Amino acid sequence: MKRSAWVLYLFEDKDKNEIFKIMEFKTIKELSYVIDTEPSIISNWYHGLINPRGILKNCVLVQSIPVD
């Protein structure tokens, strides 16, 4: 079974020059709980369906690739 994770890079500002924190989550739902944003908004933003809003303007989200 594939085990991938979501890695959130949180930057200090919108310019995304300095990383404030890096966090790893198993699911989008876990991520949504921590940043207090609906999972559907995070998913739509990740897939490029909507523009970033709120804290997402200071974030980059990547899905890690499992190495097995």
Buried (B, 14 or more C-beta within 10 A) or exposed (E): EEEEBBBBBBBEEEEBEEEEEEBEBEEBEBBBEEBEBEBEBBBEBBEEEBEBEEEBEBBBBEEEEEEE
